[in-house]
Amino acid sequence: MKIAVISDIHGNLEALKAALCHIENKSIDTIICLGDLVGYGPYPNEVIQLVREKHILNILGNYDAAVLEKKFNYIRDNEVNKFCMPWAAEELSEENRDYLKSLPGEIVLNFKNKKFHFVHGSNRSINEYLKENSKEAEEAMDVLEEDVLICAHTHIPYRKKYGDKILLNDGSIGKPKIGRPNGTYLIMEPDEDVKSTIVEFTYDYEKTVKAMEEKGIHKACIKNIKTGIE
């Protein structure tokens, strides 16, 4: 069995469409999304609609939660978010708002005597950053009750073992922080060895840039899409 794990699309429809086309050629059995469908990018409704149309299993991200509450409880209170969060909240249709409200905060699945815990931030908090080799990651893995933790939120993909436990991060589809304007996702095989591959893909990011410019989205977000640097 092969599972594609995606996340952090952030309203970037072009990146999501490219990722799904990429995944179609990988003999994937199912797709799981770790949240943050909205925020920053120009197409929050279209991204949600496509995820719904594809029947992708999805959980709530911290930016999704912030947009629903129209508060900074789950995101940084900075200049960019002061523009992007209210903008996305205003754009969101009631139907798609209801969809986000229906999403669970985590998913736990069993495969071949192993438990896989899917979260957005961490197993402790929706907005905790589990950066590679960080103290937070070590602490989160220490209290993890399952065998494998699959997270997002940092926008930087990696794999790391903690004794018999494994931590996986899929990176970001639509708001890269890898120093390149490319998206990343994860292919995972939930077998005894928990095989995983980080996949980096290109897409026509200039289309996203043009849409962001036309909609007057914050220039820092546009620069991020062009460079892969926040």
Residue pairs with C-beta under 8 A, 6 or more apart in sequence:
1 29
1 111
1 189
1 190
1 191
2 26
2 27
2 28
2 29
2 187
2 188
2 189
3 28
3 29
3 30
3 31
3 32
3 187
3 188
3 189
3 190
4 23
4 26
4 28
4 30
4 31
4 32
4 185
4 186
4 187
4 188
5 31
5 32
5 33
5 34
5 118
5 150
5 168
5 170
5 185
5 186
5 187
5 188
6 16
6 19
6 23
6 31
6 32
6 33
6 34
6 56
6 170
6 173
6 185
6 186
7 33
7 34
7 35
7 36
7 61
7 120
7 152
7 153
7 170
7 171
7 172
7 173
7 185
8 34
8 35
8 36
8 61
8 152
8 153
8 155
8 171
8 172
8 173
8 174
8 175
9 15
9 16
9 33
9 36
9 37
9 41
9 47
9 51
9 172
9 173
9 174
9 175
10 36
10 37
10 38
10 39
10 40
10 41
10 63
10 172
10 173
10 174
10 175
11 37
11 38
11 39
11 40
11 41
11 42
11 43
11 44
11 47
11 88
11 174
12 40
12 41
12 42
12 43
12 47
12 173
12 174
12 175
12 183
12 208
12 225
13 41
13 42
13 43
13 46
13 47
13 50
13 208
14 203
14 204
14 205
14 207
14 208
15 173
15 174
15 183
15 203
15 205
15 208
16 47
16 50
16 51
16 173
16 174
17 50
17 203
18 183
18 201
18 202
18 203
18 204
19 173
19 183
19 185
19 201
19 203
20 31
20 50
20 54
22 185
22 199
22 201
23 31
23 185
26 187
26 199
28 187
30 57
31 54
31 56
31 57
32 56
32 57
32 58
32 107
32 118
32 150
33 51
33 56
33 57
33 58
33 59
34 59
34 61
34 118
34 119
34 120
34 150
34 151
34 152
34 153
34 170
35 58
35 59
35 60
35 61
35 62
35 63
35 64
35 103
35 120
35 152
36 61
36 62
36 63
36 64
36 120
36 152
36 153
37 44
37 47
37 48
37 51
37 58
37 61
37 64
37 100
38 44
38 47
38 48
38 63
38 64
38 67
38 88
38 92
38 100
39 63
39 64
39 66
39 67
39 75
39 84
39 85
39 88
40 63
40 80
40 84
40 88
40 174
40 175
40 217
40 221
40 224
41 47
41 174
41 175
41 208
41 212
41 217
41 221
41 225
42 208
42 211
42 212
42 214
42 215
42 217
43 211
44 67
44 88
44 91
44 92
44 96
45 91
45 92
45 93
45 96
47 174
48 92
48 96
48 99
48 100
49 96
51 58
52 99
57 107
58 103
59 103
59 104
59 105
59 106
59 107
59 118
59 119
59 120
60 100
60 103
60 104
60 105
60 120
60 126
61 120
61 126
61 152
61 153
62 74
62 75
62 120
62 121
62 126
62 127
62 153
63 74
63 75
63 85
63 88
64 100
64 103
65 73
65 74
65 126
66 72
66 73
66 74
66 75
66 81
66 85
67 85
67 88
67 89
67 92
67 100
68 89
68 97
68 100
68 101
70 85
70 86
70 89
72 81
72 85
74 126
74 127
75 81
75 85
75 127
79 218
79 220
80 218
80 220
80 221
83 217
83 218
84 217
84 218
84 221
87 217
92 100
105 119
105 120
105 126
106 117
106 118
106 119
106 123
107 117
107 118
108 115
108 116
108 117
108 118
108 146
109 115
109 116
109 118
109 190
110 116
111 190
111 191
112 190
112 191
112 192
114 146
114 147
114 148
114 190
114 192
114 194
115 145
115 146
115 147
115 148
116 146
116 147
116 148
116 150
116 190
117 123
117 144
117 145
117 146
117 148
117 149
117 150
118 150
118 151
119 126
119 149
119 150
119 151
119 152
120 126
120 127
120 151
120 152
120 153
121 127
121 128
121 129
121 130
121 151
121 152
121 153
122 128
122 129
122 130
122 136
122 140
122 149
122 151
122 153
123 140
123 143
123 144
123 149
124 139
124 140
124 143
127 153
128 136
128 140
128 153
129 136
129 153
129 154
130 136
130 137
130 140
130 149
130 151
130 153
130 154
130 167
130 169
131 137
131 154
131 156
132 154
132 156
132 158
132 160
132 169
133 160
137 160
137 167
138 162
140 149
140 167
141 149
141 162
141 165
141 167
142 162
144 165
146 165
147 164
147 165
147 166
147 194
148 165
148 166
148 167
148 168
148 190
148 194
149 165
149 166
149 167
149 168
150 168
150 169
150 170
150 186
150 188
151 167
151 168
151 169
152 169
152 170
152 171
152 172
154 169
154 171
154 177
155 171
155 172
155 175
155 176
155 177
155 178
155 230
156 169
156 171
156 172
156 177
156 178
157 169
157 170
157 171
157 178
157 184
157 186
157 198
158 167
158 168
158 169
158 198
159 166
159 167
159 168
159 169
159 196
159 198
160 166
160 167
161 167
166 194
168 186
168 188
168 196
169 186
170 184
170 185
170 186
170 198
171 178
171 183
171 184
171 185
171 186
171 198
172 183
172 184
173 183
173 184
173 185
174 183
174 208
175 221
175 224
175 225
175 230
176 182
176 183
176 184
176 224
176 228
177 224
177 228
177 229
177 230
178 184
178 200
178 228
179 227
179 228
179 229
180 200
180 228
181 202
181 205
181 225
181 226
181 227
181 228
182 200
182 201
182 202
182 203
182 228
183 200
183 201
183 203
184 198
184 199
184 200
184 201
185 198
185 199
185 201
186 196
186 197
186 198
186 199
187 196
187 197
187 199
188 194
188 195
188 196
189 195
189 196
205 225
205 226
208 225
209 222
209 225
209 226
212 221
212 222
212 225
213 222
223 229
224 230
